[in-house]
Amino acid sequence: MPQVVLPKLLAWYWKDFGASQREMLQRVRPYLLARQQQELAYLDDDPNATATIKYEEYDVRTREELRAAAPQCVQPTCPDSIPRK
């Protein structure tokens, strides 16, 4: 069973995205990184398929603090953890 890592906010609000965690995964999948989307593609083929969900730690720092702590990214495919310039 694949494991997917999601933002902590989805742990708190997953029911806003579907009646089950599987529905939530299908609904948020288009917004995940391409690698994660590919890892979850099997959900389309098997109605009984599930995934192990791990949630990131919630980061309470402000955008300004994040920008000061991380290198700037100017590419359109910046990792989520690096603020865009």
N, C-alpha and C positions, 0 to 999 in steps of 0.2 A: 504494500500500500504506500503510495507516494506521500511525502510530507511537504506541506507548503507553509511558508512563513508569511504572516499577514500583519498589518498594523494593529496595534493593541485596541484601537477604537472599534475595530470589527468584532473583537471579543465582547465588547459591551453592547454593541448595536446590531449584531448579526441578524436579529429577528426583523429588523427594518428592511432587510434585503431578501427575505424568503422565509417560508415556514419551517425549513430545515437548514442545517449547515450545508448540505449538498446544494440546495437551491441558492443559498448565499454565495457559494463558490462559483456557481454558474453565472450568477448575476454580476459579480465583481470581476470575473475572469478577464473581460476585455480591457480592464483598467490596470491589470497586473503587468509586470515585466514580461517580455516575450518568452523568456525561459520558463517562467511560471505558467504562462498560458499553454505552452506546449506540454508541460508536465501534467496539466489538468485536462488535456484534450480527451483522454479516455472516458471522462464523465459523460461525454456525448453518446458514446457507444453502449455503455452498460448502465441501465437504470438503477442497478443495485450497487454501483461502485461508490466508494467513499475515499476519503483522504484523511491523513493525520494532519491536524492544524496546530501549528505552533505560532504563538503571538509574540511580536517584538516587545521589548520593554517600552513603556510609554516615556517619551522624552518631553519634559516640561520646559526645556529651554526655549527662549524666544528665537525668532528668525535671525535677529541681530547676533545673538550668542552663537547660533549655528554657523553663520557666515564667518564669524571671527575664528571659529575653531576648525573649519574645514577649508581645503583649497577650493578655489572657484572653478567652476566647470563652464565652458563656453560651447560645448557640443550639445546638439539637440537630444542626444541619447545619454545624458548624465545619469549616473546611478541615483536612486531616490535619496540616498544619504548625503549627496553633495549638492548644495544649493546652486541653482543656475545663476549666472551673471546677468 
